[in-house]
Amino acid sequence: MSFANAFANMNKSKKEIFDNNKSSQQPTPSVKKEKEQKEFKPKANIGWLFYKDYFKDLNYSKLDDSKNEDIINKKVNNIINQKFTMQKSKDLGNTKFELSIIYPGLLIGSGNTHELPDIKGQAILGFHFDYTSGLPEITGSSIKGILRSAFNNEKYIKEILDKDDTLNIKKLESEIFDNNDIFFDAIIIKSGKNNKILEDDFITPHKEATKNPIPLRFIKVLPEVTFEFQFLLQDGIIKKEQKLNLFKQIILDFGLGAKTNVGYGKFQE
């Protein structure tokens, strides 16, 4: 305390001095704002919720404990109810297009291990999330794989490109997939209804043909969620714009991810 402040306090009661000191210690608005920012909790990383938090708090000594079912159910509901936060996307390539998922949805990374024995209500299939953002993504290798598989049907490729029999499809395939062109991961740029991107679904295998179905839960990307596909393409036997249109048509025709034979993984413009 300065000499001037001490002199000013001489004629004040102890209560007045205490109240003045207390008010001077209150944080300024800027300090309050800084404190609130430090206490702000960002939205959860969905990939972390699915592959880390999912396996916590369970009674592993007795997996059929009814409490485990309640815990897992809450965890799965928390995962599918996470709201979408737009990620900062960059133009990695020189060409791109956007496609939206149609009903019933999209399954990606379903082959990853995720199931626990003897716990009802769990999400039994694996899923693929970007490690950093925690959001579902379609890997560039998966996109490249489904595109290349379409080249097994040379007539189909020629029909899309509107080319005659003089086009060497094997040479075009090698040019695209072995040499010049790069396939980036497809990321979500628009959510589905209620700003959500995931929901649960069920498959129901039967021990008997007409009764006793066993509902098995899994998660999927919602219909109407939009992905952005990016490529770094070069002109060659055909122009990069022709390649882009070819890639888009293949994905529209074949779909991506698991269970495309029963409708999952289909897209529309």
Beta strands, then each sheet from edge to edge (+ up, - down):
strand 1: 95-101
strand 2: 137-138
strand 3: 182-183
strand 4: 186-190
strand 5: 198-203
strand 6: 216-221
strand 7: 226-232
strand 8: 267-268
sheet 1: 2+ 4- 7+ 1- 8+
sheet 2: 2+ 4- 7+ 3-
sheet 3: 5+ 6-
end
